[in-house]
Amino acid sequence: MTILTSVCVYCGSSNGRDPRYLEAADQLGKAIAAAGLTCVYGGGSIGLMGTVARAALDAGGHVTGIIPQFLEQREVMLHAVSDLIVTENMHERKRLMFERSDAFVALPGGIGTLEEVVEMMTWAQLGQHRKPVLLANINGFWSPLLELLDHMRAEAFIRTETEVPYLVADRVEDILPLLQVAVGSHAPRPAGAPVTRL
């Protein structure tokens, strides 16, 4: 049985319009620290990224920030993290975030957040990893993506034998319990099985 030790958090480098997004980032950072887990994230100090990292640090948690050189100024690199890794490019950043994480959570964010979480879903679909991928559907933020995935199934572009594995949580307090169960089971979700949602 595998134990959850680290969680990668994908999220926006801005706060978004709904204050619940910022609150969710703060709650998740604190929850990761309280559970004794390492928070792996994109290394910035602004937006939801900075919020989740500072919340984890303030709660005594271990935070690993991974940022490419060209984003050091744009995303205002957070120097106070436990481990700070500056990479040459985005590909190296994403590879290290994958390697250092047992699970992945997508809070609200923009196209970069979408790209990162969909890549992890794709790799899982292709059998390249069995790490859980969770959409934190705060105030329905990811609902349009979930509808698109359902549409892809209906149009036979996602078939039973190529099902996309992911978890969905509408509340921050459900995120870590879902991930712990998924990592602990250490088994891929059977093809065609429904996604787990709380």
Disulfide bonds with the S-S distance in Angstrom:
none
